[in-house]
Amino acid sequence: MKNLLRKKSQLNQAFINEQILFSHINDYILLIIQIIIYKQSILYLLLVMLKLKEIKTNAKKYIELCKLIYADPRTPRRAKILLWIAIGYAVFPIDLIPDFIPVIGHLDDMVIVPILIYVAIRTVPKNVYIENYVQVLKK
């Protein structure tokens, strides 16, 4: 019974942490939009720099999580394919919306890649996700 309660609390904590992690992706997208629109203020740029440091640390954890999930043999093939598509779309020079179109050209990369990663992680079984997430948090 104690073991079940402990696992339930770990599941709840992992899902809370997952929501926080995905909210950082949304923060990143909103931050880029704000930089494009309001890039005049020095104070704003200082705040942006602080926020970018936070995003950088969270992005490292998220990339590590994706690596662990991909390496796990219990990860479904669909999730692995979606992760490869996300990496390929981020690296490949041809986009759905060309980058020379102002604002929208760069936003498609910042929207499509996180969505693909989000869908890939949603297809992973919860126990695989939680085990790998705990490994990332321990590092």
Residue pairs with C-beta under 8 A, 6 or more apart in sequence:
10 130
10 134
11 126
11 130
14 129
14 130
14 133
14 134
17 133
17 137
18 129
18 133
21 58
21 61
21 62
21 65
22 118
24 54
24 55
24 58
24 59
24 62
25 62
25 114
25 118
27 51
27 55
28 55
28 59
28 110
28 114
29 107
29 110
29 111
29 114
31 48
31 51
31 52
31 55
32 106
32 107
32 110
33 103
33 107
34 44
34 48
35 48
36 103
36 106
38 44
39 45
61 136
61 137
62 117
64 136
64 139
65 121
65 132
65 133
65 136
66 83
66 117
66 120
66 121
68 132
68 135
68 136
69 75
69 79
69 83
69 120
69 121
69 124
69 128
69 129
69 132
70 79
70 80
70 83
72 128
72 131
72 132
74 125
74 128
75 124
75 128
76 123
76 124
76 125
78 120
78 123
79 120
79 121
79 123
79 124
80 120
82 116
82 117
82 119
82 120
82 123
83 116
83 117
83 120
85 116
86 113
86 116
86 117
86 120
89 95
89 109
89 112
89 113
89 116
90 109
90 113
95 105
95 108
95 109
96 108
96 112
97 104
97 105
97 108
98 105
99 105
99 106
99 109
121 129
